[in-house]
Amino acid sequence: MIEVKNLQKTCETCPSQWEFQTFQDRPVYVRYRWGTLDIRIGRPGKDVWDAVNGPSIVYESLGEEFDGSLSWSEVESKLKLLSQDQILNLRGVEAYDLYCSICKGECRGGH
């Protein structure tokens, strides 16, 4: 399971929503709405909005169409299946990490 630091529940239900920091000081955004759990991760040292716009590391339908209530223990059960290495090797995460905020492209830090 990935490390969870500074967990905050930002919405109780419809959607159930949390944010926290994990390895490399990466922000994580968790949202459960319309029966779908979406967990997104941002780049190291960025704020939660970077995670909101970042790649999904979990995207799974768990409930009915209008379901928006989920417990943290259910989220944790999904996080337990993920390791840092698995997340970093996801194609969307790798590409997002390389995305440059200066040139809006994949310059690989050439600035």
C-alpha positions in Angstrom: 0.0 0.0 0.0 1.2 3.5 -0.7 1.8 5.9 2.1 -1.0 8.2 3.2 0.0 11.5 4.8 -2.2 14.5 5.8 -5.5 12.8 4.8 -8.4 15.2 4.5 -12.0 14.4 3.8 -13.2 17.3 1.6 -16.8 16.1 1.0 -18.9 13.7 2.9 -21.2 12.3 0.1 -22.2 12.9 -3.5 -19.3 12.9 -4.0 -17.3 11.2 -1.3 -14.0 13.0 -1.6 -10.5 13.0 0.0 -7.1 14.4 -0.7 -3.7 13.4 0.8 0.1 13.3 0.1 2.0 10.2 -0.7 5.6 9.2 -1.7 7.8 11.9 -3.2 5.4 14.5 -1.7 2.9 13.7 -4.5 -0.7 14.9 -4.1 -3.5 12.4 -4.4 -7.2 13.2 -5.1 -9.9 10.6 -4.4 -13.5 11.0 -5.7 -16.4 8.6 -5.6 -19.4 9.8 -7.7 -21.9 8.2 -10.1 -20.8 4.8 -8.7 -17.2 5.2 -9.9 -14.1 5.5 -7.8 -11.4 7.7 -9.4 -8.0 8.1 -7.7 -5.6 10.5 -9.3 -2.0 11.4 -8.6 0.0 14.6 -9.2 3.6 15.4 -9.6 6.1 15.7 -6.7 5.7 18.8 -4.7 2.6 20.1 -6.4 -0.8 20.9 -4.9 -4.0 18.9 -5.1 -5.1 20.6 -8.3 -2.2 19.0 -10.0 -3.7 15.6 -8.9 -7.2 16.6 -10.0 -5.8 17.1 -13.5 -3.4 14.2 -13.3 -3.7 10.6 -14.4 -6.0 8.1 -12.8 -4.2 5.3 -10.8 -7.6 3.7 -10.0 -10.7 4.1 -12.0 -13.3 1.5 -11.1 -17.1 1.2 -11.2 -18.2 0.0 -7.7 -21.9 1.0 -7.4 -25.1 2.1 -9.0 -25.4 5.0 -11.4 -26.5 7.6 -8.7 -24.2 6.3 -5.9 -21.9 8.9 -4.3 -21.2 7.6 -0.8 -18.1 5.5 0.0 -16.2 4.8 3.2 -12.5 5.4 3.6 -12.0 1.7 4.4 -13.3 0.9 0.9 -10.8 3.3 -0.6 -8.0 1.8 1.5 -8.8 -1.6 0.2 -8.0 -0.4 -3.3 -4.9 1.5 -2.2 -3.5 -1.7 -0.6 -3.3 -3.3 -4.1 -0.9 -0.5 -5.3 2.8 -0.1 -4.8 5.0 2.9 -5.6 6.7 1.0 -8.4 3.4 0.0 -10.0 2.2 3.6 -10.0 5.4 5.1 -11.4 5.4 2.5 -14.2 1.8 3.4 -15.3 2.1 5.0 -18.7 -0.1 8.0 -17.8 2.0 8.8 -14.7 5.3 8.6 -16.5 4.1 11.0 -19.2 2.5 13.4 -16.7 5.8 13.6 -14.8 7.6 14.6 -17.9 5.1 17.3 -18.8 6.8 20.7 -18.5 4.9 23.6 -17.1 7.1 26.0 -18.9 6.7 24.9 -22.5 3.6 22.8 -22.0 5.3 19.9 -23.7 7.6 16.9 -23.0 11.0 18.7 -22.9 12.3 16.3 -20.2 13.6 19.2 -18.1 15.6 20.9 -20.7 14.9 24.5 -19.5 
